[in-house]
Amino acid sequence: MTLLFNMIGIVSDNWLLLLVGQFPNGPLGGIAATLILSILGIALAFPLSVTMALARLSPWPVLRWPATALVYIVRGVPLLLIILWVYFLLPLLIGESVPGFVTMLATLVIYEGAFLSEIVRAGITALPRGQMDAARALGHSHLGAMRYVILPQALFNMIPSIISQFVSTIKETTLGYIINVPELTFAAGQINNRLLTKPFEVYFMLAIIYFIVCWTLTKLASTLERRIAARRARSMDGVAAPALAAAPAGASRT
Amino acid sequence: MSHQAPSNTAAPMIEFIGINKFYGSLPALVDVNAEVKKGEVVVVCGPSGSGKSTLIRTVNRLEEIQSGVLRFDGQDVHAKIGSSAMNHLRSRIGFVFQSFNLFPHLSVLDNVMLSPVKVNGIKRSKAREIALQLLDRVGLSSKAENYPAQLSGGQQQRVAIARALAMEPPAMLFDEPTSALDPEMVGEVLSVMRGLARDGMTMMCVTHEMNFARDVADRVWFMDAGRLLESAPPSAFFGSPQHPRAQRFLSDLRAR
């Protein structure tokens, strides 16, 4: 009980720091920075991942090899090491110091880009081969078939996996702590340093905040997954599936 | 026979000259020599695994061949040609699949309009007009705004035929178009195909529908083990098949 009261006390004393960090007197931090970092990370990684997936599935080895190599390297190296590489190499490459936020964002784009590209690739190869055959038989080029026939379907089917990847990204932003990115974990660290005597309460509270955000998103992903599965089952039965109509129609109007 | 049979002197639309294809060391097509003349309807039959589908898929190069020459309307399909020339060639060959392969994320109308707009660069308004005419021709203009999943198998296959016709192909290929259908839906698809034949479309059909072959085909090709064993008008093929394998095939069919 005391524990709970202590935690509520910590949150009510420090809610602004947890929410936005030092902002507006310092850089934006706290949960706002965590979410912005994750959203930007996924948003920028997404086009990269589609490009990489297309390269990995391309008929030309010149495109296939570099993309495959990058995916294998990123998947085979801990995220922390990539953060350190970017932290030390990026300033050398561009010749000036880089804010921690940008370092972390660049890392996430590379890392998530590689993982998302595997999701995109799986989504493309999971479609029946007849879809590509039909598009090619009608005279579409390989890329045209991808753009108008394959990707609109594959990306729609992938929405739950992309949300799962977003949840992973939120958790990965905590590693920004080691290069002083002022995100949520960093804010909790500041509070802990100030209080000195309540580490258990502070980090328990931190875990609960992450859990609420991630659990909500995971729940959303599984709900969407069930709906998409149900829709797919209906479309295989040949029974009405009117809701499918609305979702990816935008792609057809380009 | 309801349509005009092409004369013997008609130019060839599809020519197979010494076609060989292997899957690894397994022969899939063995020295196939044949031609489909302009305006002709050819039905390809034979037991499953005999190479019928493989043969028809070599015509628009969904399958590669190892040797031989295949010409479509005079153009060498398996020559080393650039990808844009290949795409153009494919756009002129109508192809209907066993599993329909409609695009499930597009409405019926958009399925038919997509390729005229994106491949041939036709204006949307014009493409829409053509698509609606074609849907009317296959008896589905009322389903234009529906999605494939809302249609029966027979209706989906008729949309697939309209989609292929929208590219105005000089010939249509059908790869077992009724094999995935419930029996009561076979008729509606065959009647669309009969209509096409009546209008003089050049057609090559892989099918097990022997009544269709008897009524509509100008020639029946019989394949077994990758070889084209017999090519004859339906009356001759069904009346007095020459090859022992064809005789056995037909008597097995009758026995069912």
Interface residues (C-beta under 8 A of the other chain):
Chain A: P128 G130 Q131 D133 A134 A135 R136 A137 L138 G139 H140 S141 H142 G144 Y148 V149 P152 Q153 F156 R234 S235 M236 G238 V239 A240 A241 P242 L244 A245 A247 P248 A249 A251 S252
Chain B: N60 L62 S83 S84 N87 H88 R90 S91 R92 I93 F95 F97 S99 N101 L102 F103 P104 H105 L106 S107 D110 L114 S115 K118 V119 N120 Y147 P148 A149 Q150 L151 S152 G153 Q156 A160 R163 A164 M167
